[in-house]
Amino acid sequence: MTISTDTTHEARTAASTPLDEETVDRWRSAFLADPTAVRAMNAVTRTTIDEVAINRTRLVDTQRSMSHRLDDWEATNQKKSGRCWLFAALNLLRNDARRSLKLKNFEFSQNHAMYWDKIERANYFLEDMIALADTDPGDRLQAFLLGELMGDGGQWNMEVSVFAKHGAVPKDLMPETESSSNTARMNSVLRTQLRRGARSLREAVAAGATVDELQALKEDVLADTHRILSIHLGVPPTDFEWQWNDDDKGFHRAGVFTPQSFLAEYTSIDLHDYVCLVDDPRPEHPKGATLTVAHLGNVVAGDPVVYLNVDIDLMKKVAAQTIVDGEPVWFGCDVAPQMLRTDGVWAADLFDYAGVYGVDLSTTKEDRVRYGESAMTHAMLFTGVDLDEEGAPRRWRVENSWGTENGDKGFYTMDDSWFDEYMFEVVVRKDRLPAELQAALELEPIELPAWDPMGALA
């Protein structure tokens, strides 16, 4: 047998072979002769793989009690929407507001925040389409932006831009609708409408339209976006009278507010004082550097999306100290791996899939990011931490936004091992950082392409 040592692309392509029946027969015979594989098949064909692979010892050992716990309120529910990032931020803000209002379970309107994110994002997208109108229709960037259009997810700086411009209102003033809780059809219609708008803008550029004519056409497209959003979500209030009964049955009439003045009156948090720390494990993005992602945003002229890349241990230290000092922490993670949803538990070794399959599934965090296995998919709020005698975190308490059915009435428990593997972002006050990292925030960020994994939206 002649063994080729040619490593060229042409040689690799020429050496490709189809899957043949003899090979499959050999695999089948080996599988059926392996009693461990057969037992695994018998189990997994009758129940879920998670029930078979669960590490019971780890599950039992992951206790819910915390040395430091902040929450005494009810968990919220984003239902069939991707608004977790907005829920997590509004849960952070409501922690401040509920003290001022003496309302333990006060909620800001998540529908109001999504409305403004959607219409601002539509404007952001159309501006991109004007800028890219001269590119080839098959250009990768344009194809990516058209494909990712009008999802529900977002990043920390994007919600800062929404709240800074549009404020926030009590949930009673812009309550949930069928579409705010189940966004798929609304988003589908918006994608169709905005892609038609992108085509019209491209055609106008090709026909020699002036800048003013393009902006007028964009405004026409946005007017239709506004109409669709208002039909699905309702019309946001511009001003409103606010009165309420507190938890002690005391009555308060506070007068007339705008969304901006209401947020300023009942929260003391300045969201611009915060920074998003990330753990990007790829060595070409050094620790201590700031990162940004091209074309990632929602509000034109709003806050750019900027991350500070730091060691995971620093993320833990600053997040834990923030909780000890009485403030919850917004964070973003890859939520699904090694999660038992019914019990509300995460641990790095919660499921032994490799043991069930007899297949090596080990990966590193860097490899998972580099090969498309892992990215930030969900944002939540840390409301507690369990520290050992030396002050190191053992477990974290999490306010999710998936209702109250799972975990501890909607609050989940994260083993610290999971933090290392699947945590990507935490948001903390800038003044909690060492001086050298505060200085790094002034540096020009490394710009990543639009499709980079660090641009994933929670």
Phi, psi and omega in degrees: 000130179270128180257120180282137176253007180287127183249013182288161178302319181297320181292320180295321180292318181294332182276357182295141183229146177286159176285124185253159185295325180298319179296315180296321177298320179296318178296317181298315181297319179294322180296311183291339178274356182259106184297329178294317179295320180294317177299319178298318178298314181300322180286310188287334176284350180252344182208176183287152178299325181296323179293328180281322187270355186300137175268094187298322180299315179296319180299313182294324183286343183274084183284156182272342184292147184228144174289333179224118183223133184257328192283136168218030183236175182273145175288151181264178186217112178279349179055223186269061178217165179256037187270020186306320181298321178287319177300315182297318180292318179291331173292325174295315181292323182289335175300326177282314185293324185294332176290319178294322184271347187056044178232104186301319186252028175300142174228140165283159179286113175287333177295317178301314180297318181293321179306309184288327174299317183296312184287325175294321180293325176298316178297318179300315180297314182294325175297320175298319181294324176295315182295329184259009187296337180274351183282163177298140180303336179268007180305136186298319182296313181297318178297321179296313182295321177293325181285328184267008189297135166061041167281176181268341190283168179194183180237166186306308183297332178293319179286329174301317179297320179295311183293323180296324183271321191245357178067206180205156181227157175300150182302327180298333185275340172212078186288173177299150172238174178302319184281330177293331180266355183207083198272354191302310184293316178302314181296322179298316179296316179297321177298315179301312183296319183283329175292324173298320177298319178298319178297316180298320179294319178298315180296322180294319177298316180298330180273001176088026181298146177282168178301317180296321179293322178294319179294324177294319178295318177300319180296323176297318179296317180293327176299321177291323176299314178302317181297314181296313180299318182294324177294322182278322191246348187091173182261125180297142177289144175267326172208159186200154173272138183237121172215153185200162171255127182278181185293342176265013179070016174284141181261139180226132172239113190259349178105201185258136181231156160265165175304324181290317182288331178294314179298319180292325184288320191251006170227145177254002183281128171261106186296341177284351176279359187252157178226147179265110176272135179233157170246092172267111188280358183281126188296339178289351174246091191293152173294142183091357178262152172266148182232150169219167183235126183300138174064021178258117180171182177222321183257118176299129184072013175275191179295130173290152175283115181228132176246151170249116184277119185224168176293146182298327180295325177292320176304314179298312185300313183289320179296316181296317181294325177299317179294315179303325180278002171101013182236131175295167184229124173287138178211160178232141186210175170266096200287328194282322185298138173056042179239131170255101190293318183300319180273347182066052184227138168237139170204147185298333181242034183290330179233133178258073180294320181300322179294325178289315185279335189070031183231135179288116180244014184292139177216165172258162177300319178300313180297322180296321178291315187291328185252020172078017182272338187210142175196171177291126182236349187204142176243142180214193183229126170285126177239006178192161176210143176252112182258142176279185185297334179269000179090010178272140181288137174252321180214160180230141176259136191234129168271111176270176178235041181247028179085189187250007187285327187250164179064216177265077182054044177097353176259135187249164179240127181247117171293144185298334178299327181290325178305314182301319190272325193234003176275137178239328186216144163224148180247123183222167176293139182300325185287357174275352184273153171302155186303321183293329178281327173299321178293326181296336180295342180273353182282155176293126183287151171288125182268122177265152179294160185304328185267007179297146180303332179289352175268006179299145183252133178286000000 
